Amino acid sequence: MALCLATAAAAGTIQVVSAGDEFRAAHPRRAARGAGDDFRSTMDQVFGPGRWRQTSGYRSQAEEDGLRRQGAGTVAPGRISHHSIGGPGSPGAYDAVVDSMSPETAAAKLRGAGGFSRVVAEGAHGAQGPHLHIELTGPPARAAAGAVAD
């Protein structure tokens, strides 16, 4: 028995880590204000209150996997969507539709206003029609996460 304990002690200690802590360290979020506040404020300034609507925000990994199974054309298996970074109150990406404006025109207008790391006009996929994909997280988080637009 003493020999077994001595062998375990000589082998080193077991380090317990939290996968959630590692994920948060690799995916930093804006700290000053809630990302949702910045998103809504900028959208209201650029397009006007009530002229746009949010169609998607945070998605859990399970929700993202469900969209893949439906053939929604989201990110490839093994990759992390920006929608799955952060949390319900401050996701890494939003999807939105601007009334009476094509996604391409709305994307160009929003890019001109600045404030987001990426704005993409996307076609229909899953239950969504054509829409804007708007990322709030910066390039370092995208590179660290292997995240891509969806």
N, C-alpha and C positions, 0 to 999 in steps of 0.2 A: 504494500500500500504506500509506504513512504517513497519507494522508488517511482511509483506512478505520479505522485504529487511533485516530486523533484523534477521529473521529466516534463510535466506540464508547465512548471514554473520556468524551466530553462528554455522552453519553446517560446516564451513571450506571453504577453497578455492579449486578450481578445478585445478589439476596439469595436464599439457599437456606434454606428452612424445612422443618421436619419436621412432617408431618401428625399424627404420633403425639404430639409435644410439644404441638401446638395442641389436640388432643383432650383430653389429660390436663389442660391448663390450664383448659379449659372444663368439665371433669367432675371436680372435686376429690373425694377419698375421705377417709374417716376415717383419721386418722394414728395415734392412740394404740394401738389394738389392731386386729387383723384383723377386718374386718366379719363374717366367718364365725364368729369366736369370740363376738362379741356376739350374733349371730343364734342360735346353738346354745344359748348360756347362757340367753338370755331365753326361748326356746322350752321348754327344760327346766324353768326356774323356773315358768313359767305353766301348762304342761300336764303336766309330769313327764317324766323320762327314759324313752324307749322308747314314749311315747304319741303321738308324732307322727313324720312322716317328710318329709324334703325330697324334692320331686319335680322341682325344677328350680333352677338357679342361673344362672351366667354362660352367655351364648350369644354366639357370634361373630356378626358381621353376616351371614355366610353361613348360619349355622343359623337366624337370625331370618328371612332371606329364604326358606329352605326351608319353615319353618312357614307363611309367607304363601302359598306355592304350594300347600300342602296344605289351605288354607282354614281354618287354625286360629283365625282371628279375633284375631291379634296386632295390634300397632300398624300403622298405615297406612304404605304405602311413602313413603319420604322422612322418616319420623319415627324417632327412636331409642328403642328399648326400654330401660327401666332394667336389664333383664337383660344388655344389651350394654355397659353402662358398667362400668368397672373391669377386672377380670380374673378368671380361674378361682378364685383364692384369695380375692378380695374383690369380688364382683359388687355392682351397685347394687340388685339385687332377687333375692328367692328366691320359689319357689312351695313350698307345704307342705300336707300333709293331716294333720288331727288325728283320731286313731282315736275312734270312737264319738261324734263331735260334728259337727254340720252346719257348713259353712264360715261361715255367718252367725253362729252362736253363737260359734264359735272366733274370728272376726274381732272381735266385740264384746269378748270376754274379753281378747284381745291388745291391742286399742286401749286398754282400761282399764289395762293394765300399763304402757303408754307405752314409749318407747325406740326406736320406729320412726317414720319420717316419714309413712308411709302404709300402711294395711292394708285390703285389699279382698277380699271374698268373691266369687269368680268361678265361673261355670258351666264346664261341660266345653268344651274346645276342643282340637283336634289330638288327640294321644294321651292327654291328661290328662282326668281326670274333674273334678268340682267340687273347688276347692282355694282356698287363701289366696294372694294375691299380696301380698308384703311388701317394701316399699321401704326401703332403708337410706340413700339419698342424700337430702340436704335440698332444700328448695324452690329455692335459687339454682341448683343443678345442673340441676334439672328445667327451669327456665325457660330456662337457657342452652342446653340440649341440645334443647329441643323434645320431650323424652321424655314418654311417657304410659304409663299402666298397661297391662298386657297379660296 
